[in-house]
């Protein structure tokens, strides 16, 4: 009984992690704690009891992706911010691929980035500002605009290949807004993803709870 009370008190003191959804709203995670003869399950609260300690919480800030369609390809030039452009706290972050591919020309094949990050253009950037001039890094994704140069013949093949990427990219951030911007010109010769499924990424603050 004493151990059970200690665990319940520890959960109450830590609180549950909250996370931002795609629309920038705050969706508080639910905490499932079962007492009695059953063990306390704190997995939904972002708390774990490995060797008797409490793990650092992480905070998900949802996902962001471009909204361009074949009838509005100019939208590929807009920066799409996480949490609607609200400031994010400083800390250690992970950005991970979620879904989507595109073509950089109707004569090319499906991909996420036409070129790798060191090429300077024709790929996605994680940026701090709307103009895209303050870049952080290129989010994870395959590179290549033709099948024989890293591209994919079908949209589905491209998405599946990107879902199998080894790991998200990690970086330290000093705080402020973060968004996704496509370095490309012109945008009007691009091909949007099937059913509006352009490249999309999720953002997670690692080792810190969500801000209040």
Residue pairs with C-beta under 8 A, 6 or more apart in sequence:
4 35
4 40
7 40
7 49
8 33
8 35
8 40
10 47
10 54
11 31
11 33
11 40
11 42
11 45
11 47
14 45
14 47
14 54
14 57
15 45
15 209
16 28
16 29
16 30
16 31
16 44
16 45
16 46
16 47
17 29
17 45
17 46
17 57
17 58
17 59
17 209
17 210
18 26
18 27
18 28
18 29
18 59
18 209
18 210
19 26
19 27
19 29
19 59
19 60
19 61
19 62
19 210
20 26
20 27
20 60
20 61
20 62
20 82
20 83
20 210
21 27
21 62
22 62
22 63
22 64
23 62
23 84
24 62
24 82
24 83
24 84
24 86
26 210
29 44
29 45
29 46
30 44
31 42
31 44
31 45
32 41
32 42
32 43
32 44
32 45
33 40
33 41
33 42
33 45
34 40
34 41
42 48
42 49
46 55
46 57
46 58
46 209
47 54
47 55
47 57
48 54
48 55
56 206
56 207
56 208
57 207
57 208
57 209
57 210
58 204
58 205
58 206
58 207
58 208
59 204
59 205
59 208
59 209
59 210
59 211
60 202
60 203
60 204
60 205
61 82
61 83
61 88
61 202
61 203
61 204
61 205
62 82
62 83
62 202
62 203
63 98
63 200
63 201
63 202
63 203
64 80
64 81
64 82
64 179
64 180
64 200
64 201
64 203
65 80
65 98
65 99
65 100
65 180
65 197
65 198
65 199
65 200
65 201
66 75
66 76
66 78
66 80
66 180
66 182
66 198
66 199
66 200
67 75
67 78
67 80
67 196
67 198
68 74
68 75
68 76
68 187
68 190
68 192
68 198
69 75
69 192
69 196
70 191
70 192
73 187
73 188
73 189
73 190
73 192
74 187
74 188
75 187
76 102
76 182
76 184
76 187
76 190
76 192
76 198
77 182
77 184
77 187
78 181
79 127
79 129
79 130
79 131
79 132
79 179
79 180
79 181
80 179
80 180
80 181
81 177
81 178
81 179
81 180
82 88
82 177
82 178
82 179
82 203
85 177
85 179
86 177
87 175
87 176
87 177
88 173
88 175
88 176
88 177
88 178
88 203
88 205
89 175
89 205
89 208
89 211
90 173
90 174
90 175
91 172
91 173
91 205
91 206
91 207
91 208
92 170
92 171
92 172
92 173
92 205
92 206
92 207
92 208
93 170
93 171
93 172
93 173
93 203
93 204
93 205
93 206
94 168
94 169
94 170
94 203
94 204
94 206
95 126
95 137
95 139
95 140
95 168
95 169
95 171
95 201
95 202
95 203
95 204
96 140
96 168
96 169
96 201
96 202
96 204
97 112
97 139
97 140
97 141
97 162
97 163
97 165
97 168
97 199
97 200
97 201
98 200
98 201
98 202
99 159
99 163
99 197
99 199
99 200
100 112
100 159
100 193
100 197
100 198
100 199
100 200
101 110
101 111
101 112
101 152
101 155
101 158
101 159
101 162
101 193
101 197
101 198
101 199
102 110
102 111
102 112
102 190
102 191
102 192
102 193
102 198
102 199
103 109
103 110
103 111
103 145
103 190
103 191
104 111
104 114
104 122
104 145
104 184
104 189
104 190
105 145
105 189
105 190
105 191
106 189
106 191
108 114
108 145
108 146
108 151
109 144
109 145
109 146
109 147
109 151
109 152
109 153
110 151
110 152
110 153
110 154
110 155
110 157
110 158
111 141
111 142
111 143
111 144
111 145
111 150
111 151
111 152
111 158
112 123
112 124
112 141
112 142
112 143
112 158
112 162
112 199
113 122
113 123
113 124
113 138
113 141
113 142
113 143
113 144
114 122
114 123
114 143
114 144
114 145
114 184
115 121
115 122
115 123
115 143
115 145
116 123
116 138
116 143
117 123
117 137
117 138
120 183
121 183
121 184
121 185
122 145
122 183
122 184
123 138
123 141
123 143
123 182
123 183
123 184
124 138
124 139
124 141
124 180
124 181
124 182
124 183
124 199
125 132
125 135
125 136
125 137
125 138
125 139
125 180
125 181
125 182
125 183
126 135
126 136
126 137
126 138
126 139
126 178
126 179
126 180
126 201
127 133
127 134
127 135
127 136
127 178
127 179
127 180
127 181
128 134
128 135
128 136
128 176
128 177
128 178
128 179
129 177
129 179
130 179
132 181
132 183
136 171
136 173
136 178
137 169
137 171
138 169
139 169
139 180
139 199
139 201
140 162
140 165
140 167
140 168
140 169
140 201
141 162
141 165
141 199
142 150
142 151
142 152
142 158
142 161
142 162
142 165
143 150
144 150
144 151
145 151
147 153
151 158
152 158
152 161
155 193
155 194
155 197
159 197
168 204
170 206
178 203
180 199
180 201
184 190
192 198
193 199
